[in-house]
Amino acid sequence: MKDWIFGYGSLVNERTRRTKKQRLYVELDGWRRNWGHRVVAQGIEISSLTISPSDQDSIQGVITAETVCTLAEIDKRETHYKREEVEDDVILLSKAPARLSLNNKIYIYVSKNLDPDERFHERRPILQSYLDCILDGYYRHFGPEGAARFIATTDGWERPIKNDRSNPLYPRALQYSQKTIKLFDELVQKYTVS
């Protein structure tokens, strides 16, 4: 039996996964992304993505079909998150969006380590190498509009971005051309300026 995992950050980018899976492009109603997940990477406290319930919002992402074995692998990868079953509406994105009707469960990963103290946000940066992987996934699967929508539907951009591209702290970091780096930087600059 296979269940589904909803990816809303680095899991959107199949290049951060060891195995290639069937992917469906979806929108999840009732949730919003934020940089409120607190983790430690090589001794440095950083901000990572999580999602929170939000009646007025929806987020795009992918769902992948997973077996019991691959679910265990993802649980290990997402060790600071808890896997929860989605009970909200999942809309399949295609030419004519339709409600996704699956017999199997759909899971999301939600932070176990929320960062509620805004006084320390400037001390917990977003890793550029992590952000690049996320933007790459959204750009590849949803186009420039999807990457822009990712930024617009994510809260917490007041945190600094730590440029670790030359010495990545993110364990699944990927290498990008200067042209791609420039594109990512321009997207973030354009859509995070208040």
Rosetta blueprint (number, residue, H / E / L):
1 M L
2 K L
3 D E
4 W E
5 I E
6 F E
7 G E
8 Y L
9 G L
10 S H
11 L H
12 V H
13 N L
14 E H
15 R H
16 T H
17 R L
18 R L
19 T L
20 K L
21 K L
22 Q L
23 R E
24 L E
25 Y E
26 V E
27 E E
28 L E
29 D E
30 G E
31 W E
32 R E
33 R E
34 N E
35 W E
36 G E
37 H E
38 R E
39 V E
40 V E
41 A E
42 Q L
43 G L
44 I E
45 E E
46 I E
47 S E
48 S E
49 L E
50 T E
51 I E
52 S E
53 P E
54 S E
55 D E
56 Q E
57 D E
58 S E
59 I E
60 Q E
61 G E
62 V E
63 I E
64 T E
65 A E
66 E E
67 T L
68 V H
69 C H
70 T H
71 L H
72 A H
73 E H
74 I H
75 D H
76 K H
77 R H
78 E L
79 T L
80 H L
81 Y E
82 K E
83 R E
84 E E
85 E E
86 V L
87 E L
88 D L
89 D L
90 V E
91 I E
92 L E
93 L L
94 S L
95 K L
96 A L
97 P L
98 A E
99 R E
100 L L
101 S L
102 L L
103 N L
104 N L
105 K L
106 I E
107 Y E
108 I E
109 Y E
110 V E
111 S E
112 K L
113 N L
114 L E
115 D L
116 P L
117 D L
118 E H
119 R H
120 F H
121 H H
122 E H
123 R H
124 R L
125 P L
126 I E
127 L E
128 Q H
129 S H
130 Y H
131 L H
132 D H
133 C H
134 I H
135 L H
136 D H
137 G H
138 Y H
139 Y H
140 R H
141 H H
142 F H
143 G H
144 P H
145 E H
146 G H
147 A H
148 A H
149 R H
150 F H
151 I H
152 A H
153 T L
154 T E
155 D E
156 G L
157 W L
158 E L
159 R L
160 P L
161 I E
162 K E
163 N L
164 D L
165 R L
166 S L
167 N L
168 P L
169 L L
170 Y L
171 P L
172 R L
173 A L
174 L L
175 Q L
176 Y L
177 S L
178 Q H
179 K H
180 T H
181 I H
182 K H
183 L H
184 F H
185 D H
186 E H
187 L H
188 V H
189 Q H
190 K H
191 Y H
192 T H
193 V L
194 S L
